[in-house]
Amino acid sequence: MSRVDGVAPWLAPLGLRVLLAWEFFEAGREKLQGDNWFADLGDKFPLPFSLLGADLNWTLATWTELAGAAALLIGLGTRYVAAALWVLTVVAIYAVHWPSDWSSLAELWQGYAISNEGHGNYKLPLIYLAMLLPLMLGGGGRLSVDRLLASRRAPVAVASADAPAWGVVLLGIGATVSLLLPWVGATLAFAGIALTIKPRGRNAANRLSSAVA
């Protein structure tokens, strides 16, 4: 299996990139060729998107999906593109797919469906989020333009996952998830902030003690 581990960086991200590229391309093409129905959503967009208006949100969504699909396909700026599509998908769940009213987790779970009248239908975009996450954290893999560009630069040592790294990731995920599940998102975000700040406090204390000594 150690030899199989060597194949994973080549094929695993590629499969995610190709499938997501097709899905977002289809969504963007439908918007490009169709009518703007964002105006029908009224005030369902979260801040700051609620301030932009239906036309601008429609244009941003259309070209983020189309350009993001092309970038994912060739693996260019994969982490940044996946992060942008993550935000777009969370906003789409919030505005379109999330149930407007639920009082229990059991009732919320009924919305985990491709089509479910009255309880939302967030199953498919949630699957997209699960597929985008490894691309945000791990990049596009070895069969990507990102890898080609990186090979022309000086090699950079891979750092271990320390507390600040975990903090940044948890803060980013928590900030977006808070739109859907405020308590869960806030918990993740505050944990991320704590992990980001705490090591800095220790380092400052160590520097102060060294200076006094």
N, C-alpha and C positions, 0 to 999 in steps of 0.2 A: 504493500500500500504506500510505502514511501515513494515509489516511482510514480504512482498515481498522483501523489501530492505535487509532483513536478508538472503534471499536465494541467492541474486545476487553474493556475494563473492564466493559461492560454484560452481554455474553453469556457470555464464557468462565467466569467464576466461577459464574454462574447454573447452567450445565449441570452443573458439578461438584457444586454444592450440592443440586440437585434429585435427581440420581441417588444420591448418597450418603445423602441424607435418606430416600429410599425403601428402600435397602438396610438401613440401621440401624434404620429403623422396623419392617421385617419381622423382623429379628433380635430386636428388643426385644419385639415382639408375640408371637412364638413362645415366648419365655421367660415372658412374662406369663401366657400361656394354657397353658403346658406344665409338666412336672415338672422339678424341680431335679436335673440330672444332674452338677452340679459335684462332688458328694460322690464320684462315681465316679473323679474325677481324682486323688484322694488328695493327695499332697504335690507335685503338679506346678506349683502356682502359685509364682511368685517372690516374694521379700520385697518389700514388706511385706504383700502380699495373702495369702500363706500363713498369716499370723497372724490373719486376719479370719474364717475359717471359711467353709464352703460356702454357708450361707444368706445371710450378709451379702454375700459376693461375688456371689451370684446376684442379690440385690436391687440392688446397685450397678450391675452390668452391665446389668440390665433397664432401670432408669430413666435411666442414662447414655445408652443407645441411644435410648430413647423421647424423652426431653427433648432430647437432642442432635439427633435427626432433626427435631423441630419447630423448634429454633433455626436449624439449617442451612437449612431450607426458607424461612424468612423473612429469614435473614441477620442474626440477632441474636447479638452476641458471637461472631462467626464464628471469629476467631482462637483464642479460648480454648476454644470448643467443639471445634474441629478438633484442638487440642492434647490435650484430654481423650479424644477418640475415637482419636487416634493412640496414646496410652498403652494404652487398652483393647484396641486391635487388636494391638499388640506383645505384650501379655500373652496374648491369645488365641492368637497364633502360637506363643508359647513353651509354653503349657500344652496346646494341642490339635493344632496344625497342623505344628509343627516335628518333624523326625525325631528319635526318641529316641536314636539312635546312628548316627553317620556318621564315616567315617575319611578322606574325601577330598572335594574340591570337586565332583568328578564324581558321587560318590554323593549329595552334598547336592543337586545340581542335579536329580536324579531326583524330588525332592519338589516341584519347580516344576510342579505339576499341580493340576487341580481335584479329581481323585480318583486316588490312587496308593497302593496298599496297600504298607505296609512302608517307605515312604520319606517319609512326610509328605504334606501337600497344602496348601502355603502360597501357591499362586499367587494365589488370589482375595484374601486379606487383604493380600498384598503390593501388589496393584493398588490396594486401598483406601488404603494408605499413600502411594502415589505421587499419588493424587488429593487426599489431605488436605494434603499438603505445600504446594502453592500457596495453599491457603486459610489455612493457618497463617501463611505469610509475607506474603501479599498481601491477605488479608481477603476479604470477601464480595462486593466489586464495587459498582457503582453502583446496581444493582437490589436493594437490601438495606435493612433497617432501620438497620443500622450507618451506612450512607451518609446516611440521612435524619437521624439523630441528630447526625452529624458536621457536617451543613450548618447546624445551628442553633447550633453553637459557633464561636468565633473560629477562622479558618483557621490551620493549623499548617504551617510550612515542612517539606517533605520532606527529611530529611537523607540524605546519601550513605552508602553502605554502608562504614563504616569498620571498623577492626580489632576494636573491642569488639563491634560488631553481628555480625560473622562469628563471633566467639568465643562469644557467647551461643547462636547458632543451632547451631554445631557441638557445643557442650557439651550442649545439650538433645537433639539427635539422637543423639550418641554415647552418652549415658547410657542411653537406651532400647535402642539397637541392641546395646549390650554384652550384653544378655540373650541375644541370639541368636548373635552373632558377637563374643565377648569381645575379641579382639585388634583387630578393626576398630572396635568401639565405643570401646574404651579409647584408641585412636590419635586418633579424632575428638574425644573428650572432652578429652584432654590438649592437643591442638592448640587447642581452644576456650579452655581455661584460659590457655594461653600468650598467645593473642591478646587475651584480656581483661585480663590483668595487665600485659603489656609496655607498652602506652601509658601506663598509670597510673604505672609506674616512670619513664618518660621525663618525664611532666608533673611528677612530684615532683622529679626532678633539675633540671628547668628552673626550678621555683619556688625551689629551694634556691640555685641559681646566681644567680638574680635578687636574692634576699635578701642574699646575700653581696656582690654588686656594689653 
